[in-house]
């Protein structure tokens, strides 16, 4: 055995440490033949740690510009030596995935200083450019909507850090706003040729049904040999991938909604909830995303191990359908406040405490659909809301009705909007910000981005715990709202 090891050592295939015990370290650079093409770490422990960190960078868990955890944390978490961590970091540095500033290791290459001279106008003349391609100006505006703004804001802010400029182009449009942009293949072709090396790639912004010849446009844009990225809003373009397009520089970004639904249901089931209420709010019920998410919830609940029963309830009261959208999270509160103000006008001598008690009673009785959903007969212990706005309104109503969250009822929702992040509602973030970050680095090309062999880049959902999700307890079965009596 020892003779075989020493023979492999002489051939430069192994490095053996001498001591009390013979230990195989790996292949050292001084033992490699001059014609060897081996690159990167060779020791199994070094390779494992190297792959772990590189995968975290490719998935966006370790973002550009962020500090890596201290070496000691990797030593303790991965059960490796200081030398192994140093070698893994050195290999990552050789590939330009990390760099050192002082005593800290930073993700990405060292930032370059700003170009000397000139003002903003002169600087933009040399900036690299990403072309945003949309069917018309209205589709470009969809990126400013709150649900898609999470993606767009992160994409543009990340590109801005690398001094990358955004230019809008349209496939075909006749309105007056389109005159300031490139329209059609001829103008887009001329503009890309004018940009030359400054052109970094194309981002498609469109629903599949609004650009029927999407696959033809993608093939045409791929001829410029730069990344062509499509943000598939509703994940309807599974059939458009590198196999059908025939180009390896095509990428499809989408949020994995099914994974988010699965995560929400598992969070509830892991805490013992077996009967889960799913309120379907007014005007949302006919929207495509609502129908799709409702179907996914039913399908994923059926796949869960153990018994998990869903109780769907239509919120069909007039106040839901009349909701204006300005304060979508406060429909219940605004209705209760309107009743309170009317009551104070009609009975000015009424004490404030009595008026507030009547307001709470009215608020609890004004929504019989929710009242029925959380009644003793239904025996549900948790509410799975279709989005944050539905979840927050359910929270307001339960508070008015005297039901404690999460002591008597748990709530979990989807999305993670900044405008309503102050409400104590646990939610599943669909990962749109992470998707925008990954999309930016597909164009910059400084860091690896995890894709499958067909060019799909999926978001990673994340559970945001804000305190509305608790375990099912015995007291939960006693949740009961008294029947509405005469006013």
N, C-alpha and C positions, 0 to 999 in steps of 0.2 A: 504493500500500500504506500509506504513512504517513498519507495523508489519511483513509483508512478507519479506521485505528487512532485518530487524533485525533477523528474523528467519534464512534466508540464511547466514547471517553473523555469527551466532552462529554455523552453520554447517560447516563453513570454506569455503563456496563457493564464498563469496564476501568480499571485503574490502571497507568500507564506510568511507569517510572523513567527519569529523564534522566541521561545520562552518556555515556561513549564509545560504548556500544551501547544501542539501544532494547530494553527488557526489559519484558515483561508480568508484572506482579506479581499482579494479581487484582482483586477488587472491594472497595474500602475502604468503611467505614461512612459516611464523610463524602460519598461519591459516590453512595450509595443514595438513591432517592426516599423521601420520608417515608412513602409508603403501601406500601413493600416488605415482604414477609413472609419474606424470606430469613433463615435462622437457621443459625449454625454457620460453619465454615471454608469459604472459597471458593477459595483457591489450591489447585491440584491437589496440590502437595507437602504442604501443610498438611492437606488432606482425607485424603490417603493415610496420613499419620502418625496423624491423629485416628482414622481407621477401624481402624488397626492396634492402637492402645492400647485403644480401646473394645471391639474383638473379644476382646482378651486379658482384659479385665475381665468380659465376658459369658461367656466360657468358664471363668472361675475361675482362669486362669493368674496374673492379678494380683488377689489377694484383698483384701477389705475390711480396712482398717487397715494394709496393707503400704505401704512406701515405694516410690515409682516409682524406676527407675534414674535416675542423674544425667543432666542434659540432654546432657552431652558424649557419653555412651554412645549416645544416639539420633542425635546429629550424625554419629558415626563409623559406626554400624550402618546407618542409613537414608540416609546421604549427603545430608544436608540442612543448612541453616544454623541458627545459634542463633535467629534471628528466627522461622524456621518452627516450631521446637520450642516457643518461647514462645507463638506463636499457637495451636498445637494444644492446649497445656496450658490456655490461657485459654478455649478453646471447651469443653474437657472440664469446666473449673471452672464455667462458666455452666450446664451441664446437671446440676451436682451430682455428677459422677462422681469428681472429685478435689477436694482442698482443700490449702491450704498451711499448714504449721506451721513457723515459722522459715524456714529455707532448704530444707526438705524438702517434697516433694509427696506426699500421702497419698491412697490409694484410698478413695473414699466421702466422704460428707459429714462435717463436723466432729461428733464425738461430743458429745452433750448431757450435762450434769452430772446427778448423781442428784437426784431430787426431794427437796425440803426437808421436814424434819419427819417424824414417824411412824416406826414400826419396820417390820419385814418384813411383818407382817399388814396394816397399813394401806397399805403400798406396793403389795401384790399386788392390792388392791381396784381399782386404777386401771390395772393392767398390761393390755396387749393380750393376746389369747388365740388360740392355734391349737388347733383341736379335732382330736384323733387318733381316727379312726373305724375300729373293728375288728369282725369278726364276733363275737368273744368274747374273754375275758381271756387265753386261751392264745395267741391270735394277737398280742396286744400283747407277750406275753413273748418271742415269736420275735425281736423287735428286740434282745434282750439276748444272743442267740447270737453267738459270736465272728465268724462270717462276715458277719452283718448289723450287728453292733455298731459296725463302722467307720463305716457310714452314719449310724446313730442317734446315736452320740456326737457326731459333727460337726454334725449337724442341730440337736440340742438345745443344744450349747455355743454355736453361732452365734446361735441365737434368744435365748439367755440374755444375750448381749452387748447385745441391744437391749431387754432387760427384757420379753421375750415369754414368757408363761406357757403351759404345756401342760395340756390337759384331755382325759381319755379318755372316749370315748362308744362304745357298742356297738350294733350293728344289731339283734341279738337274742341273749339269753342268759338262762338260767334258774338258773345256779349261784349260790352264796351270795356269791361275790366280786363279782358284777355289781350287787349292790344299792347299792353306793356310787357308781355311775356312771349317766349317762343311758342308757337303753335304749329303742330303737325311735324311729320318726320323731316321734311326738308329743312325747316328752321332749326329743329333740334340738332340735326346732323351738322349744319353749318356752325352752330354754337359750340358743339363739342370739339369740332376740328379747330376752332379758334382758341379754345381753352388749352388744347394740347396736353402737356404733361400735368397741368393744373387740375385736370378732370380726374376725380377720384372714383366716381361711380354714380349709380342712379338708384333712387328710392321711389318705388311705386306707392301711391296713395290712392286706393280705390277699392270699393267692394267689387267682387268678381262679377256680379250681375250688371254693374254700371260700366264695365269695360269688357264687352264680350270677346274681343280679340286680344285679351290680356296675354295669352301664350305667344301670339305673333309679335307683340310689342316686346316681350321679354327676350325672345330669340334675337330680335333686331338690335336691342340694346346690348346684348351679350357680345355682339361682334366687336365692340370697342375694347374687349378684354379687361374690363374693370368690373368690380363687384356690382351686381344687379340685385337689389334687395326689395322684396315685396312684403309690406306689413299687411298680412291677411287678418283684417279686423275680426271677422266672425268665423274664421277657420273653415271656410267653405272651399278652399282651393287645394285640398289634399291631392287632387289629380295633376296639379301643376308642380312639377319638381324637376330635378336634374335629369331624370330618366326621360320625361316627356319633352323637356326643353332641349336636352342634348348638350348642355353647357355646364362646366364645373364651377363657373363663376356666378351661378345663381343661388340665392338664398331666400327662403321663405320664413318670415317671423310670424309666430302666432302665440297667443296665450292659451295655455293648456287648461281650459275651463273644466274639463272632466276631472282632471287631477285636483282642482280646487274644490269641486263638489265632493269628491271622495274624501278629501282631507276634512271638510266640515262635518260630514257624517261620521267619520271615524272619531273626531274629537268628541262628538256627542255620545257615541256608543261606548267609547273608552271610559266615560264618566257615568255609565249605567243608564243612560236614557234609552228607553225602548219604544216609547210612544212620543212622536215628534210632530208638532203642529207646523204646517206650512201655509201661511196666509198669502192669498193671491190678490194683490191690490188693484182695484178699479181699472183704470185705463192702461195699466201695464200689461194686463192679461193678453191683449191682442198683439203686443209687440213681439217681434221675432226672437229677440234675446230672451224674453220671459218664457215663451213657449219652449225654446231650446233648453233653458236651464231647468224648467219644470220636468221635462222629459228625462234629462240627465239625473236629476235627483231621484226620480222613481226607479230608474235603471240601476243606479249605484246602490240604492238602499236594498234592492232585491239581491245584490251580489254579496252584501255584507254577511259574515258568519254570525249566526245567532238570530234572534228574533228582533226585527226593527220595523215598526209599523208607522207609516206616515199618515197624517190626518190633514187633508187639504181643505181649506175654507176660503170661499169667495168673500172678499171685502167689497160688498156692492152698495154700501150706503152712499147717498148723494155727495157727501163731503169729499169722498175719495175721487169721484169722477170730476168734481168741480175744482180739484186742486190745480192751482195756477202754475206751479213749478218754481216760483220765486223762492219760496221757503218750503221746499218739499219735505224737509225733515220735521217741520213744525205744524203739520196739518191738524193734529189732535189738539195741540196747545192753543193754536189760533182759534179753533172752534170753541174750546173751553173758555178762552178769554173773552170771546164775543158774547157768550152766554153770561159771563160774570158781569161785564159792563152793562148789558141790557138789564140784568137783575138789579144792579145798583141804581140805575135810572128809574126803574119801575117801583122800587122799594128803597127810597133813600134812607129810611130809618133803620134798615136792616144792619146789624153789626157785621163787621168785616169777617169775623170767624164763621158766622152763620152763612154769609154769602159764599165764602170759600168752601164750606162743607157742601152746600147745595151745588156749587160748580163741580166739585169732585164727583158727586153722585150723578149729576147730569152727564158728565164726561164718560163715566162708566156705563151709563145706560144708553148713550147716544149711538153706540156701536154694538148692536146685538150680535153681529157676526163674530167679533173678537170675544164677546162675552160667552157665546156658545163654544168657541174653540177652546177656551181655558176652563170650561165648566167641569164639575166633578164627573159628569157622564163621559166626557171625552178622556179624562184622566191623562192628559199630556203633561210632561214635565219640562219640555223645552220647545222653543220656537226657532225654526230655521227660516230666516227672512231672505227674500230674493235679492235684496241689495241693502245698502246701509240705510237708505231713506225709509224703507219699510220697517227695518229693525228698530230705528230710532222712534218712529211713530208708535210701534208696539210697546216700546219701553215707556214712552210718555203715558200711554193709555193704562198700562199695568200700574204705573206709579199713582195715577189718579184713582184707580180702582183699589188701591191699598195692597197690591201684590208686590212683594219684595223681590228684586232681581239682584243676585241670583239665588237668594235663600229659598224662595218659593217657585221661581221660574227662571230657566236659563235662556239666553238669546245669543244666537250667532248669525252673522250675515256675511255678505260678500262685498268686495271692493274696499278701497282704503283712501277715500277722498280727504284732502287736507282741510277742506271747508267744514267738515263735520267730524274731524278726528278728535275733538275735545269731548265728544259724548262717550260715556262708559259702555260701549257696545263692542264686544269681541267680534272680529271679522277675519275673513280670509282674503289676503291681498293677492290679486291675480298675477302680480309680478310684472306689470307693464313698465315700471321704471327700470327694472333690471333688463327688460327686453330692449328699451331704448338705449341703454348703456352698451349692450352687446352689439346692437345695430351700428352704433357709432364706430366701434372698434373693428367692425368688418370693413369699413371704409378706410380708417386710419391704418390698419394692418400692423399695429405695433404689438398686439397681444393675440394669442390664439383664442378662438371662439368655438365653443363646443357645438358641433352640428352632427346630424346623422349622415349616412352615405348619400341621401337624396337632397341634402342641402337644407333640411328643416332645422330651425332654431326655436325651441320651445321655451316659454317662460317657466319659472319655478315658483309655484304659489307659496305663500308664507302665512302662517297663523299669527295674528296680532291679538294678544290677550289684553283686553282692557277691563276685565273684571266682571263680565256679564255671563260667564260660563262656569258653572259649578257642578258638583256631583249630585246625583239624584239621592235624596234622603227620604226617610219615612214621612217627615213633615210635608214633603212635596205632594204626597198623595191626598193631603187634606186641603189642598188649595180649593177654595170654593167662594164664589161670588154670590151673595144673596140675590134672590129674584127681585127685579125692579118693582117697587111699590108705587103707590100714588104720590104725585108731587104735591 
